[in-house]
Amino acid sequence: MSSATWRSVFTYNKYAQITARALRQSLKEEQRVAAEKRGLTALKYQYWEDGKGGEQVFLNPEQEQGPPKKSAAV
């Protein structure tokens, strides 16, 4: 059996997604949270007319955050 038998089951993108998730889950809590934050993406687009850019529109806007949480130490 070859090492590429996964190709008959799913695509390379799915394989990469599975391995990335497994790697992130194996990290300690602090490193795992940092890795998950790096995985978030922001996508925006902008219409251009006559050499001038219009308003930038986010396709997946960031969640609005309320006031910062207070620490238990305060």
mmCIF file of the N, C-alpha and C atoms, coordinates in Angstrom:
data_MODEL
# 
_entry.id   MODEL 
# 
loop_
_atom_site.group_PDB 
_atom_site.id 
_atom_site.type_symbol 
_atom_site.label_atom_id 
_atom_site.label_alt_id 
_atom_site.label_comp_id 
_atom_site.label_asym_id 
_atom_site.label_entity_id 
_atom_site.label_seq_id 
_atom_site.pdbx_PDB_ins_code 
_atom_site.Cartn_x 
_atom_site.Cartn_y 
_atom_site.Cartn_z 
_atom_site.occupancy 
_atom_site.B_iso_or_equiv 
_atom_site.pdbx_formal_charge 
_atom_site.auth_seq_id 
_atom_site.auth_comp_id 
_atom_site.auth_asym_id 
_atom_site.auth_atom_id 
_atom_site.pdbx_PDB_model_num 
ATOM 1   N N  . MET A 1 1  ? 0.845   -1.162 0.000   1.00 0.00 ? 1  MET A N  1 
ATOM 2   C CA . MET A 1 1  ? 0.000   0.000  0.000   1.00 0.00 ? 1  MET A CA 1 
ATOM 3   C C  . MET A 1 1  ? 0.900   1.238  0.000   1.00 0.00 ? 1  MET A C  1 
ATOM 4   N N  . SER A 1 2  ? 0.597   2.175  -0.883  1.00 0.00 ? 2  SER A N  1 
ATOM 5   C CA . SER A 1 2  ? 1.445   3.361  -0.992  1.00 0.00 ? 2  SER A CA 1 
ATOM 6   C C  . SER A 1 2  ? 1.046   4.412  0.036   1.00 0.00 ? 2  SER A C  1 
ATOM 7   N N  . SER A 1 3  ? 1.917   5.392  0.194   1.00 0.00 ? 3  SER A N  1 
ATOM 8   C CA . SER A 1 3  ? 1.647   6.454  1.160   1.00 0.00 ? 3  SER A CA 1 
ATOM 9   C C  . SER A 1 3  ? 0.632   7.465  0.631   1.00 0.00 ? 3  SER A C  1 
ATOM 10  N N  . ALA A 1 4  ? 0.231   7.342  -0.624  1.00 0.00 ? 4  ALA A N  1 
ATOM 11  C CA . ALA A 1 4  ? -0.716  8.294  -1.222  1.00 0.00 ? 4  ALA A CA 1 
ATOM 12  C C  . ALA A 1 4  ? -2.112  7.691  -1.381  1.00 0.00 ? 4  ALA A C  1 
ATOM 13  N N  . THR A 1 5  ? -2.468  6.723  -0.560  1.00 0.00 ? 5  THR A N  1 
ATOM 14  C CA . THR A 1 5  ? -3.801  6.116  -0.683  1.00 0.00 ? 5  THR A CA 1 
ATOM 15  C C  . THR A 1 5  ? -4.904  7.077  -0.278  1.00 0.00 ? 5  THR A C  1 
ATOM 16  N N  . TRP A 1 6  ? -4.585  8.133  0.461   1.00 0.00 ? 6  TRP A N  1 
ATOM 17  C CA . TRP A 1 6  ? -5.595  9.128  0.824   1.00 0.00 ? 6  TRP A CA 1 
ATOM 18  C C  . TRP A 1 6  ? -6.168  9.815  -0.407  1.00 0.00 ? 6  TRP A C  1 
ATOM 19  N N  . ARG A 1 7  ? -5.430  9.841  -1.515  1.00 0.00 ? 7  ARG A N  1 
ATOM 20  C CA . ARG A 1 7  ? -5.885  10.513 -2.738  1.00 0.00 ? 7  ARG A CA 1 
ATOM 21  C C  . ARG A 1 7  ? -7.152  9.893  -3.316  1.00 0.00 ? 7  ARG A C  1 
ATOM 22  N N  . SER A 1 8  ? -7.363  8.620  -3.055  1.00 0.00 ? 8  SER A N  1 
ATOM 23  C CA . SER A 1 8  ? -8.576  7.984  -3.575  1.00 0.00 ? 8  SER A CA 1 
ATOM 24  C C  . SER A 1 8  ? -9.783  8.278  -2.691  1.00 0.00 ? 8  SER A C  1 
ATOM 25  N N  . VAL A 1 9  ? -9.545  8.850  -1.502  1.00 0.00 ? 9  VAL A N  1 
ATOM 26  C CA . VAL A 1 9  ? -10.627 9.102  -0.556  1.00 0.00 ? 9  VAL A CA 1 
ATOM 27  C C  . VAL A 1 9  ? -11.058 10.564 -0.551  1.00 0.00 ? 9  VAL A C  1 
ATOM 28  N N  . PHE A 1 10 ? -10.101 11.504 -0.554  1.00 0.00 ? 10 PHE A N  1 
ATOM 29  C CA . PHE A 1 10 ? -10.441 12.923 -0.530  1.00 0.00 ? 10 PHE A CA 1 
ATOM 30  C C  . PHE A 1 10 ? -9.363  13.741 -1.212  1.00 0.00 ? 10 PHE A C  1 
ATOM 31  N N  . THR A 1 11 ? -9.650  15.036 -1.409  1.00 0.00 ? 11 THR A N  1 
ATOM 32  C CA . THR A 1 11 ? -8.745  15.918 -2.136  1.00 0.00 ? 11 THR A CA 1 
ATOM 33  C C  . THR A 1 11 ? -7.579  16.351 -1.251  1.00 0.00 ? 11 THR A C  1 
ATOM 34  N N  . TYR A 1 12 ? -6.589  16.954 -1.872  1.00 0.00 ? 12 TYR A N  1 
ATOM 35  C CA . TYR A 1 12 ? -5.435  17.452 -1.127  1.00 0.00 ? 12 TYR A CA 1 
ATOM 36  C C  . TYR A 1 12 ? -5.851  18.530 -0.135  1.00 0.00 ? 12 TYR A C  1 
ATOM 37  N N  . ASN A 1 13 ? -6.780  19.406 -0.537  1.00 0.00 ? 13 ASN A N  1 
ATOM 38  C CA . ASN A 1 13 ? -7.226  20.459 0.379   1.00 0.00 ? 13 ASN A CA 1 
ATOM 39  C C  . ASN A 1 13 ? -7.853  19.871 1.633   1.00 0.00 ? 13 ASN A C  1 
ATOM 40  N N  . LYS A 1 14 ? -8.649  18.845 1.483   1.00 0.00 ? 14 LYS A N  1 
ATOM 41  C CA . LYS A 1 14 ? -9.268  18.196 2.638   1.00 0.00 ? 14 LYS A CA 1 
ATOM 42  C C  . LYS A 1 14 ? -8.187  17.535 3.500   1.00 0.00 ? 14 LYS A C  1 
ATOM 43  N N  . TYR A 1 15 ? -7.226  16.898 2.872   1.00 0.00 ? 15 TYR A N  1 
ATOM 44  C CA . TYR A 1 15 ? -6.101  16.272 3.587   1.00 0.00 ? 15 TYR A CA 1 
ATOM 45  C C  . TYR A 1 15 ? -5.341  17.323 4.399   1.00 0.00 ? 15 TYR A C  1 
ATOM 46  N N  . ALA A 1 16 ? -5.042  18.473 3.790   1.00 0.00 ? 16 ALA A N  1 
ATOM 47  C CA . ALA A 1 16 ? -4.323  19.539 4.478   1.00 0.00 ? 16 ALA A CA 1 
ATOM 48  C C  . ALA A 1 16 ? -5.141  20.081 5.645   1.00 0.00 ? 16 ALA A C  1 
ATOM 49  N N  . GLN A 1 17 ? -6.455  20.190 5.458   1.00 0.00 ? 17 GLN A N  1 
ATOM 50  C CA . GLN A 1 17 ? -7.328  20.676 6.520   1.00 0.00 ? 17 GLN A CA 1 
ATOM 51  C C  . GLN A 1 17 ? -7.325  19.709 7.712   1.00 0.00 ? 17 GLN A C  1 
ATOM 52  N N  . ILE A 1 18 ? -7.390  18.426 7.447   1.00 0.00 ? 18 ILE A N  1 
ATOM 53  C CA . ILE A 1 18 ? -7.398  17.408 8.507   1.00 0.00 ? 18 ILE A CA 1 
ATOM 54  C C  . ILE A 1 18 ? -6.078  17.421 9.275   1.00 0.00 ? 18 ILE A C  1 
ATOM 55  N N  . THR A 1 19 ? -4.967  17.479 8.555   1.00 0.00 ? 19 THR A N  1 
ATOM 56  C CA . THR A 1 19 ? -3.669  17.459 9.227   1.00 0.00 ? 19 THR A CA 1 
ATOM 57  C C  . THR A 1 19 ? -3.436  18.741 10.028  1.00 0.00 ? 19 THR A C  1 
ATOM 58  N N  . ALA A 1 20 ? -3.879  19.891 9.510   1.00 0.00 ? 20 ALA A N  1 
ATOM 59  C CA . ALA A 1 20 ? -3.725  21.152 10.241  1.00 0.00 ? 20 ALA A CA 1 
ATOM 60  C C  . ALA A 1 20 ? -4.543  21.125 11.528  1.00 0.00 ? 20 ALA A C  1 
ATOM 61  N N  . ARG A 1 21 ? -5.761  20.611 11.451  1.00 0.00 ? 21 ARG A N  1 
ATOM 62  C CA . ARG A 1 21 ? -6.606  20.530 12.648  1.00 0.00 ? 21 ARG A CA 1 
ATOM 63  C C  . ARG A 1 21 ? -5.974  19.604 13.690  1.00 0.00 ? 21 ARG A C  1 
ATOM 64  N N  . ALA A 1 22 ? -5.431  18.475 13.248  1.00 0.00 ? 22 ALA A N  1 
ATOM 65  C CA . ALA A 1 22 ? -4.786  17.537 14.169  1.00 0.00 ? 22 ALA A CA 1 
ATOM 66  C C  . ALA A 1 22 ? -3.568  18.183 14.832  1.00 0.00 ? 22 ALA A C  1 
ATOM 67  N N  . LEU A 1 23 ? -2.803  18.935 14.069  1.00 0.00 ? 23 LEU A N  1 
ATOM 68  C CA . LEU A 1 23 ? -1.635  19.611 14.622  1.00 0.00 ? 23 LEU A CA 1 
ATOM 69  C C  . LEU A 1 23 ? -2.051  20.660 15.646  1.00 0.00 ? 23 LEU A C  1 
ATOM 70  N N  . ARG A 1 24 ? -3.050  21.482 15.315  1.00 0.00 ? 24 ARG A N  1 
ATOM 71  C CA . ARG A 1 24 ? -3.505  22.510 16.255  1.00 0.00 ? 24 ARG A CA 1 
ATOM 72  C C  . ARG A 1 24 ? -4.030  21.895 17.548  1.00 0.00 ? 24 ARG A C  1 
ATOM 73  N N  . GLN A 1 25 ? -4.736  20.770 17.450  1.00 0.00 ? 25 GLN A N  1 
ATOM 74  C CA . GLN A 1 25 ? -5.288  20.131 18.638  1.00 0.00 ? 25 GLN A CA 1 
ATOM 75  C C  . GLN A 1 25 ? -4.199  19.516 19.515  1.00 0.00 ? 25 GLN A C  1 
ATOM 76  N N  . SER A 1 26 ? -3.044  19.235 18.947  1.00 0.00 ? 26 SER A N  1 
ATOM 77  C CA . SER A 1 26 ? -1.965  18.632 19.728  1.00 0.00 ? 26 SER A CA 1 
ATOM 78  C C  . SER A 1 26 ? -1.132  19.661 20.489  1.00 0.00 ? 26 SER A C  1 
ATOM 79  N N  . LEU A 1 27 ? -1.354  20.953 20.210  1.00 0.00 ? 27 LEU A N  1 
ATOM 80  C CA . LEU A 1 27 ? -0.585  22.003 20.862  1.00 0.00 ? 27 LEU A CA 1 
ATOM 81  C C  . LEU A 1 27 ? -1.103  22.271 22.270  1.00 0.00 ? 27 LEU A C  1 
ATOM 82  N N  . LYS A 1 28 ? -0.249  22.874 23.081  1.00 0.00 ? 28 LYS A N  1 
ATOM 83  C CA . LYS A 1 28 ? -0.678  23.309 24.408  1.00 0.00 ? 28 LYS A CA 1 
ATOM 84  C C  . LYS A 1 28 ? -1.664  24.453 24.234  1.00 0.00 ? 28 LYS A C  1 
ATOM 85  N N  . GLU A 1 29 ? -2.445  24.735 25.269  1.00 0.00 ? 29 GLU A N  1 
ATOM 86  C CA . GLU A 1 29 ? -3.545  25.700 25.184  1.00 0.00 ? 29 GLU A CA 1 
ATOM 87  C C  . GLU A 1 29 ? -3.116  27.059 24.643  1.00 0.00 ? 29 GLU A C  1 
ATOM 88  N N  . GLU A 1 30 ? -2.052  27.633 25.173  1.00 0.00 ? 30 GLU A N  1 
ATOM 89  C CA . GLU A 1 30 ? -1.625  28.969 24.761  1.00 0.00 ? 30 GLU A CA 1 
ATOM 90  C C  . GLU A 1 30 ? -1.231  29.003 23.287  1.00 0.00 ? 30 GLU A C  1 
ATOM 91  N N  . GLN A 1 31 ? -0.450  28.028 22.850  1.00 0.00 ? 31 GLN A N  1 
ATOM 92  C CA . GLN A 1 31 ? -0.027  27.975 21.449  1.00 0.00 ? 31 GLN A CA 1 
ATOM 93  C C  . GLN A 1 31 ? -1.210  27.633 20.532  1.00 0.00 ? 31 GLN A C  1 
ATOM 94  N N  . ARG A 1 32 ? -2.145  26.823 21.025  1.00 0.00 ? 32 ARG A N  1 
ATOM 95  C CA . ARG A 1 32 ? -3.309  26.444 20.221  1.00 0.00 ? 32 ARG A CA 1 
ATOM 96  C C  . ARG A 1 32 ? -4.175  27.661 19.930  1.00 0.00 ? 32 ARG A C  1 
ATOM 97  N N  . VAL A 1 33 ? -4.408  28.493 20.936  1.00 0.00 ? 33 VAL A N  1 
ATOM 98  C CA . VAL A 1 33 ? -5.220  29.700 20.748  1.00 0.00 ? 33 VAL A CA 1 
ATOM 99  C C  . VAL A 1 33 ? -4.547  30.635 19.748  1.00 0.00 ? 33 VAL A C  1 
ATOM 100 N N  . ALA A 1 34 ? -3.242  30.812 19.864  1.00 0.00 ? 34 ALA A N  1 
ATOM 101 C CA . ALA A 1 34 ? -2.511  31.674 18.931  1.00 0.00 ? 34 ALA A CA 1 
ATOM 102 C C  . ALA A 1 34 ? -2.590  31.129 17.510  1.00 0.00 ? 34 ALA A C  1 
ATOM 103 N N  . ALA A 1 35 ? -2.490  29.810 17.348  1.00 0.00 ? 35 ALA A N  1 
ATOM 104 C CA . ALA A 1 35 ? -2.561  29.200 16.019  1.00 0.00 ? 35 ALA A CA 1 
ATOM 105 C C  . ALA A 1 35 ? -3.958  29.354 15.424  1.00 0.00 ? 35 ALA A C  1 
ATOM 106 N N  . GLU A 1 36 ? -4.993  29.234 16.238  1.00 0.00 ? 36 GLU A N  1 
ATOM 107 C CA . GLU A 1 36 ? -6.352  29.402 15.734  1.00 0.00 ? 36 GLU A CA 1 
ATOM 108 C C  . GLU A 1 36 ? -6.602  30.835 15.284  1.00 0.00 ? 36 GLU A C  1 
ATOM 109 N N  . LYS A 1 37 ? -6.033  31.807 16.002  1.00 0.00 ? 37 LYS A N  1 
ATOM 110 C CA . LYS A 1 37 ? -6.189  33.208 15.601  1.00 0.00 ? 37 LYS A CA 1 
ATOM 111 C C  . LYS A 1 37 ? -5.519  33.470 14.257  1.00 0.00 ? 37 LYS A C  1 
ATOM 112 N N  . ARG A 1 38 ? -4.369  32.829 14.014  1.00 0.00 ? 38 ARG A N  1 
ATOM 113 C CA . ARG A 1 38 ? -3.693  33.007 12.726  1.00 0.00 ? 38 ARG A CA 1 
ATOM 114 C C  . ARG A 1 38 ? -4.495  32.397 11.588  1.00 0.00 ? 38 ARG A C  1 
ATOM 115 N N  . GLY A 1 39 ? -5.343  31.441 11.913  1.00 0.00 ? 39 GLY A N  1 
ATOM 116 C CA . GLY A 1 39 ? -6.131  30.782 10.880  1.00 0.00 ? 39 GLY A CA 1 
ATOM 117 C C  . GLY A 1 39 ? -7.327  31.589 10.413  1.00 0.00 ? 39 GLY A C  1 
ATOM 118 N N  . LEU A 1 40 ? -7.709  32.636 11.146  1.00 0.00 ? 40 LEU A N  1 
ATOM 119 C CA . LEU A 1 40 ? -8.834  33.469 10.751  1.00 0.00 ? 40 LEU A CA 1 
ATOM 120 C C  . LEU A 1 40 ? -8.425  34.373 9.600   1.00 0.00 ? 40 LEU A C  1 
ATOM 121 N N  . THR A 1 41 ? -9.325  34.576 8.678   1.00 0.00 ? 41 THR A N  1 
ATOM 122 C CA . THR A 1 41 ? -9.030  35.429 7.537   1.00 0.00 ? 41 THR A CA 1 
ATOM 123 C C  . THR A 1 41 ? -10.065 36.532 7.417   1.00 0.00 ? 41 THR A C  1 
ATOM 124 N N  . ALA A 1 42 ? -9.649  37.631 6.873   1.00 0.00 ? 42 ALA A N  1 
ATOM 125 C CA . ALA A 1 42 ? -10.551 38.747 6.600   1.00 0.00 ? 42 ALA A CA 1 
ATOM 126 C C  . ALA A 1 42 ? -10.530 38.972 5.088   1.00 0.00 ? 42 ALA A C  1 
ATOM 127 N N  . LEU A 1 43 ? -11.699 38.983 4.495   1.00 0.00 ? 43 LEU A N  1 
ATOM 128 C CA . LEU A 1 43 ? -11.797 39.146 3.052   1.00 0.00 ? 43 LEU A CA 1 
ATOM 129 C C  . LEU A 1 43 ? -12.622 40.382 2.750   1.00 0.00 ? 43 LEU A C  1 
ATOM 130 N N  . LYS A 1 44 ? -12.080 41.261 1.929   1.00 0.00 ? 44 LYS A N  1 
ATOM 131 C CA . LYS A 1 44 ? -12.815 42.460 1.560   1.00 0.00 ? 44 LYS A CA 1 
ATOM 132 C C  . LYS A 1 44 ? -12.616 42.732 0.079   1.00 0.00 ? 44 LYS A C  1 
ATOM 133 N N  . TYR A 1 45 ? -13.533 43.509 -0.483  1.00 0.00 ? 45 TYR A N  1 
ATOM 134 C CA . TYR A 1 45 ? -13.417 43.873 -1.886  1.00 0.00 ? 45 TYR A CA 1 
ATOM 135 C C  . TYR A 1 45 ? -13.723 45.354 -2.032  1.00 0.00 ? 45 TYR A C  1 
ATOM 136 N N  . GLN A 1 46 ? -13.364 45.884 -3.214  1.00 0.00 ? 46 GLN A N  1 
ATOM 137 C CA . GLN A 1 46 ? -13.511 47.307 -3.457  1.00 0.00 ? 46 GLN A CA 1 
ATOM 138 C C  . GLN A 1 46 ? -13.725 47.510 -4.951  1.00 0.00 ? 46 GLN A C  1 
ATOM 139 N N  . TYR A 1 47 ? -14.753 48.275 -5.320  1.00 0.00 ? 47 TYR A N  1 
ATOM 140 C CA . TYR A 1 47 ? -14.996 48.603 -6.723  1.00 0.00 ? 47 TYR A CA 1 
ATOM 141 C C  . TYR A 1 47 ? -14.173 49.816 -7.116  1.00 0.00 ? 47 TYR A C  1 
ATOM 142 N N  . TRP A 1 48 ? -13.597 49.759 -8.307  1.00 0.00 ? 48 TRP A N  1 
ATOM 143 C CA . TRP A 1 48 ? -12.798 50.861 -8.821  1.00 0.00 ? 48 TRP A CA 1 
ATOM 144 C C  . TRP A 1 48 ? -13.465 51.415 -10.068 1.00 0.00 ? 48 TRP A C  1 
ATOM 145 N N  . GLU A 1 49 ? -13.596 52.742 -10.131 1.00 0.00 ? 49 GLU A N  1 
ATOM 146 C CA . GLU A 1 49 ? -14.120 53.411 -11.327 1.00 0.00 ? 49 GLU A CA 1 
ATOM 147 C C  . GLU A 1 49 ? -13.278 54.644 -11.603 1.00 0.00 ? 49 GLU A C  1 
ATOM 148 N N  . ASP A 1 50 ? -12.908 54.830 -12.837 1.00 0.00 ? 50 ASP A N  1 
ATOM 149 C CA . ASP A 1 50 ? -12.119 55.989 -13.261 1.00 0.00 ? 50 ASP A CA 1 
ATOM 150 C C  . ASP A 1 50 ? -10.844 56.160 -12.447 1.00 0.00 ? 50 ASP A C  1 
ATOM 151 N N  . GLY A 1 51 ? -10.220 55.079 -12.070 1.00 0.00 ? 51 GLY A N  1 
ATOM 152 C CA . GLY A 1 51 ? -8.968  55.126 -11.335 1.00 0.00 ? 51 GLY A CA 1 
ATOM 153 C C  . GLY A 1 51 ? -9.098  55.448 -9.861  1.00 0.00 ? 51 GLY A C  1 
ATOM 154 N N  . LYS A 1 52 ? -10.335 55.471 -9.351  1.00 0.00 ? 52 LYS A N  1 
ATOM 155 C CA . LYS A 1 52 ? -10.540 55.765 -7.932  1.00 0.00 ? 52 LYS A CA 1 
ATOM 156 C C  . LYS A 1 52 ? -11.265 54.606 -7.269  1.00 0.00 ? 52 LYS A C  1 
ATOM 157 N N  . GLY A 1 53 ? -10.777 54.248 -6.113  1.00 0.00 ? 53 GLY A N  1 
ATOM 158 C CA . GLY A 1 53 ? -11.367 53.140 -5.377  1.00 0.00 ? 53 GLY A CA 1 
ATOM 159 C C  . GLY A 1 53 ? -12.587 53.581 -4.584  1.00 0.00 ? 53 GLY A C  1 
ATOM 160 N N  . GLY A 1 54 ? -13.578 52.724 -4.549  1.00 0.00 ? 54 GLY A N  1 
ATOM 161 C CA . GLY A 1 54 ? -14.775 52.989 -3.761  1.00 0.00 ? 54 GLY A CA 1 
ATOM 162 C C  . GLY A 1 54 ? -14.596 52.491 -2.339  1.00 0.00 ? 54 GLY A C  1 
ATOM 163 N N  . GLU A 1 55 ? -15.711 52.340 -1.659  1.00 0.00 ? 55 GLU A N  1 
ATOM 164 C CA . GLU A 1 55 ? -15.685 51.886 -0.275  1.00 0.00 ? 55 GLU A CA 1 
ATOM 165 C C  . GLU A 1 55 ? -15.261 50.423 -0.208  1.00 0.00 ? 55 GLU A C  1 
ATOM 166 N N  . GLN A 1 56 ? -14.471 50.097 0.794   1.00 0.00 ? 56 GLN A N  1 
ATOM 167 C CA . GLN A 1 56 ? -14.053 48.712 1.006   1.00 0.00 ? 56 GLN A CA 1 
ATOM 168 C C  . GLN A 1 56 ? -15.133 47.997 1.799   1.00 0.00 ? 56 GLN A C  1 
ATOM 169 N N  . VAL A 1 57 ? -15.535 46.816 1.294   1.00 0.00 ? 57 VAL A N  1 
ATOM 170 C CA . VAL A 1 57 ? -16.606 46.057 1.924   1.00 0.00 ? 57 VAL A CA 1 
ATOM 171 C C  . VAL A 1 57 ? -16.052 44.726 2.408   1.00 0.00 ? 57 VAL A C  1 
ATOM 172 N N  . PHE A 1 58 ? -16.229 44.416 3.696   1.00 0.00 ? 58 PHE A N  1 
ATOM 173 C CA . PHE A 1 58 ? -15.795 43.140 4.256   1.00 0.00 ? 58 PHE A CA 1 
ATOM 174 C C  . PHE A 1 58 ? -16.842 42.078 3.960   1.00 0.00 ? 58 PHE A C  1 
ATOM 175 N N  . LEU A 1 59 ? -16.415 40.928 3.453   1.00 0.00 ? 59 LEU A N  1 
ATOM 176 C CA . LEU A 1 59 ? -17.335 39.827 3.195   1.00 0.00 ? 59 LEU A CA 1 
ATOM 177 C C  . LEU A 1 59 ? -17.655 39.051 4.460   1.00 0.00 ? 59 LEU A C  1 
ATOM 178 N N  . ASN A 1 60 ? -16.715 38.984 5.386   1.00 0.00 ? 60 ASN A N  1 
ATOM 179 C CA . ASN A 1 60 ? -16.955 38.336 6.677   1.00 0.00 ? 60 ASN A CA 1 
ATOM 180 C C  . ASN A 1 60 ? -16.482 39.285 7.773   1.00 0.00 ? 60 ASN A C  1 
ATOM 181 N N  . PRO A 1 61 ? -17.334 40.267 8.130   1.00 0.00 ? 61 PRO A N  1 
ATOM 182 C CA . PRO A 1 61 ? -16.905 41.279 9.104   1.00 0.00 ? 61 PRO A CA 1 
ATOM 183 C C  . PRO A 1 61 ? -16.579 40.654 10.448  1.00 0.00 ? 61 PRO A C  1 
ATOM 184 N N  . GLU A 1 62 ? -15.617 41.271 11.130  1.00 0.00 ? 62 GLU A N  1 
ATOM 185 C CA . GLU A 1 62 ? -15.223 40.785 12.447  1.00 0.00 ? 62 GLU A CA 1 
ATOM 186 C C  . GLU A 1 62 ? -16.370 41.002 13.423  1.00 0.00 ? 62 GLU A C  1 
ATOM 187 N N  . GLN A 1 63 ? -16.479 40.114 14.375  1.00 0.00 ? 63 GLN A N  1 
ATOM 188 C CA . GLN A 1 63 ? -17.507 40.242 15.395  1.00 0.00 ? 63 GLN A CA 1 
ATOM 189 C C  . GLN A 1 63 ? -17.181 41.453 16.263  1.00 0.00 ? 63 GLN A C  1 
ATOM 190 N N  . GLU A 1 64 ? -18.202 42.272 16.524  1.00 0.00 ? 64 GLU A N  1 
ATOM 191 C CA . GLU A 1 64 ? -17.976 43.428 17.384  1.00 0.00 ? 64 GLU A CA 1 
ATOM 192 C C  . GLU A 1 64 ? -17.805 42.947 18.817  1.00 0.00 ? 64 GLU A C  1 
ATOM 193 N N  . GLN A 1 65 ? -16.831 43.515 19.454  1.00 0.00 ? 65 GLN A N  1 
ATOM 194 C CA . GLN A 1 65 ? -16.552 43.125 20.826  1.00 0.00 ? 65 GLN A CA 1 
ATOM 195 C C  . GLN A 1 65 ? -17.094 44.202 21.758  1.00 0.00 ? 65 GLN A C  1 
ATOM 196 N N  . GLY A 1 66 ? -17.642 43.778 22.858  1.00 0.00 ? 66 GLY A N  1 
ATOM 197 C CA . GLY A 1 66 ? -18.145 44.702 23.862  1.00 0.00 ? 66 GLY A CA 1 
ATOM 198 C C  . GLY A 1 66 ? -16.996 45.267 24.662  1.00 0.00 ? 66 GLY A C  1 
ATOM 199 N N  . PRO A 1 67 ? -17.303 45.833 25.810  1.00 0.00 ? 67 PRO A N  1 
ATOM 200 C CA . PRO A 1 67 ? -16.227 46.364 26.647  1.00 0.00 ? 67 PRO A CA 1 
ATOM 201 C C  . PRO A 1 67 ? -15.291 45.241 27.083  1.00 0.00 ? 67 PRO A C  1 
ATOM 202 N N  . PRO A 1 68 ? -14.012 45.553 27.320  1.00 0.00 ? 68 PRO A N  1 
ATOM 203 C CA . PRO A 1 68 ? -13.063 44.512 27.703  1.00 0.00 ? 68 PRO A CA 1 
ATOM 204 C C  . PRO A 1 68 ? -13.493 43.840 29.009  1.00 0.00 ? 68 PRO A C  1 
ATOM 205 N N  . LYS A 1 69 ? -13.240 42.544 29.087  1.00 0.00 ? 69 LYS A N  1 
ATOM 206 C CA . LYS A 1 69 ? -13.589 41.795 30.289  1.00 0.00 ? 69 LYS A CA 1 
ATOM 207 C C  . LYS A 1 69 ? -12.659 42.174 31.428  1.00 0.00 ? 69 LYS A C  1 
ATOM 208 N N  . LYS A 1 70 ? -13.205 42.247 32.620  1.00 0.00 ? 70 LYS A N  1 
ATOM 209 C CA . LYS A 1 70 ? -12.403 42.579 33.785  1.00 0.00 ? 70 LYS A CA 1 
ATOM 210 C C  . LYS A 1 70 ? -11.705 41.333 34.293  1.00 0.00 ? 70 LYS A C  1 
ATOM 211 N N  . SER A 1 71 ? -10.489 41.529 34.723  1.00 0.00 ? 71 SER A N  1 
ATOM 212 C CA . SER A 1 71 ? -9.708  40.427 35.270  1.00 0.00 ? 71 SER A CA 1 
ATOM 213 C C  . SER A 1 71 ? -10.205 40.077 36.661  1.00 0.00 ? 71 SER A C  1 
ATOM 214 N N  . ALA A 1 72 ? -10.091 38.848 37.043  1.00 0.00 ? 72 ALA A N  1 
ATOM 215 C CA . ALA A 1 72 ? -10.472 38.414 38.384  1.00 0.00 ? 72 ALA A CA 1 
ATOM 216 C C  . ALA A 1 72 ? -9.502  38.962 39.419  1.00 0.00 ? 72 ALA A C  1 
ATOM 217 N N  . ALA A 1 73 ? -8.297  39.376 38.994  1.00 0.00 ? 73 ALA A N  1 
ATOM 218 C CA . ALA A 1 73 ? -7.296  39.874 39.911  1.00 0.00 ? 73 ALA A CA 1 
ATOM 219 C C  . ALA A 1 73 ? -7.556  41.331 40.308  1.00 0.00 ? 73 ALA A C  1 
ATOM 220 N N  . VAL A 1 74 ? -8.460  42.001 39.615  1.00 0.00 ? 74 VAL A N  1 
ATOM 221 C CA . VAL A 1 74 ? -8.715  43.421 39.908  1.00 0.00 ? 74 VAL A CA 1 
ATOM 222 C C  . VAL A 1 74 ? -9.753  43.580 40.969  1.00 0.00 ? 74 VAL A C  1 
# 
